[in-house]
Amino acid sequence: MKALKRKSRHGKIKSDKLDRVFSKLVRERAGWRCERCGTQYEPHAQGLHCSHIFSRRCLALRWHPSNAVAHCYACHMWYGGNPILGAEWARGILGSDAVAELSRVFHQYIPIKSADKLEILANLERSYDAMLSRRVGGKLGRIEFESPYPLENFGGSA
């Protein structure tokens, strides 16, 4: 897998196949519905985003399911533009303990090797296939998926 570059020439973090698979998983998990305002989207619509609770610059959290939600463009902009209200919203959705655990990992430097990324990608692809099978089987609403790498791998609890 090609190494991730930190930023594009426009200052944004580049995405790769791992990011695209994770984004599809997060949006599919939510049933293609914004998790803040409830707006429903058609599958694969561009208007629904994968929004990270803590910045995706932190590779240890970048592809962790607890660190992302599905947001429409307006709610994604609201979340990013209102850090205090956004943090309160995240605590209300995830719980204070889960947000504290994400914060703990976020404040550590934890390198992710290329071999780790390949394993994470394979795990996410399996999760996506399993999620789609459940949808075909009639499952509606939110479908959780397992972390491709538990937080306890980083010196804490999940």
C-alpha positions in Angstrom: 0.0 0.0 0.0 1.2 3.4 -0.9 2.3 5.5 2.2 -0.1 8.2 3.2 1.1 11.7 2.6 0.4 14.1 5.5 -1.1 16.9 3.4 -1.9 17.8 -0.2 -0.6 21.0 -1.7 -3.8 22.7 -0.5 -3.2 21.8 3.1 -5.7 19.1 3.3 -5.0 15.6 4.5 -5.0 13.2 1.5 -7.2 10.1 1.5 -6.5 6.7 0.1 -8.3 3.4 -0.4 -8.3 2.8 3.4 -10.1 6.1 3.9 -12.6 5.4 1.2 -13.6 2.0 2.6 -13.8 3.4 6.1 -16.0 6.3 4.9 -18.4 3.9 3.2 -18.5 1.7 6.3 -19.4 4.7 8.6 -22.1 6.0 6.2 -23.5 2.5 5.7 -23.4 1.9 9.5 -25.7 4.9 9.9 -28.1 3.6 7.2 -27.1 6.6 5.0 -28.7 9.0 7.5 -27.0 12.0 9.1 -26.5 11.1 12.8 -27.1 14.7 13.9 -30.1 16.0 12.0 -31.5 12.7 10.6 -31.5 13.7 6.9 -31.8 10.5 4.9 -29.5 10.0 1.8 -29.5 7.6 -1.1 -26.7 5.0 -0.8 -23.3 6.4 -2.0 -24.6 10.0 -2.1 -21.9 12.6 -1.9 -23.8 14.8 0.5 -23.2 12.5 3.5 -19.7 12.6 5.0 -17.6 10.6 7.3 -17.0 13.0 10.1 -14.2 12.3 12.6 -14.6 13.1 16.3 -10.9 13.7 16.7 -8.8 14.7 13.7 -7.9 12.1 11.2 -4.3 13.3 11.4 -4.1 10.9 14.3 -3.5 7.6 12.5 -4.2 5.5 15.7 -7.9 6.8 15.5 -8.3 7.6 11.8 -10.0 4.3 11.0 -11.5 3.5 14.4 -15.3 3.3 14.3 -15.8 5.1 17.7 -14.0 8.1 16.2 -16.4 8.7 13.2 -20.0 9.5 12.5 -22.1 10.1 9.4 -22.8 13.8 9.0 -24.5 15.8 6.2 -22.5 18.7 4.9 -24.3 21.2 7.1 -23.8 19.1 10.3 -20.2 18.4 9.5 -19.5 22.1 9.1 -21.5 22.8 12.4 -19.5 20.1 14.2 -16.1 21.5 13.0 -17.1 25.1 13.5 -18.4 24.7 17.1 -15.8 22.8 19.1 -17.5 23.2 22.5 -21.0 22.3 21.3 -19.5 19.6 19.0 -17.7 18.0 22.0 -20.9 18.1 24.0 -22.7 16.4 21.1 -20.0 13.7 20.8 -20.2 13.0 24.6 -24.0 12.7 24.3 -23.7 10.2 21.4 -20.6 8.2 22.6 -20.6 8.7 26.3 -18.0 10.6 28.4 -15.8 7.5 29.0 -15.5 6.7 25.3 -14.6 10.3 24.4 -12.0 10.3 27.2 -10.5 7.1 25.8 -10.4 8.6 22.3 -8.7 11.7 23.7 -6.1 9.6 25.5 -5.1 7.8 22.3 -5.3 11.1 20.3 -2.7 12.7 22.6 -0.1 9.9 22.1 2.1 9.4 19.1 1.4 5.9 17.8 2.9 5.0 14.4 1.0 2.8 12.1 3.2 0.8 9.7 2.3 -0.1 6.1 1.8 -3.7 7.1 -0.7 -2.6 9.7 -2.5 -0.5 7.1 -2.9 -3.6 4.9 -4.3 -5.6 7.8 -6.7 -2.7 8.7 -7.8 -2.4 5.1 -8.5 -6.2 4.9 -10.5 -6.0 8.2 -12.5 -3.0 7.0 -13.3 -4.7 3.7 -14.5 -7.8 5.5 -16.7 -5.6 7.8 -18.2 -3.8 4.8 -19.0 -7.1 3.0 -20.6 -8.4 6.2 -22.6 -5.2 6.7 -23.9 -5.3 3.1 -25.0 -8.9 3.6 -27.0 -7.9 6.6 -28.6 -5.1 4.6 -29.5 -7.5 1.8 -31.0 -9.7 4.5 -33.3 -6.9 5.5 -31.4 -5.3 8.4 -32.4 -1.6 8.7 -31.0 1.2 10.8 -27.6 1.4 12.4 -25.3 -1.6 12.1 -22.2 -1.6 14.3 -18.9 -2.8 13.0 -15.8 -4.0 14.9 -12.7 -1.9 15.2 -10.0 -3.1 12.8 -7.6 -2.6 15.7 -8.7 -2.4 19.3 -7.7 0.6 21.4 -6.2 -1.7 23.9 -3.4 -2.3 21.4 -2.4 1.3 22.3 -2.0 0.8 26.0 -5.6 1.3 27.2 -9.1 -0.1 27.1 -11.4 -0.3 24.1 
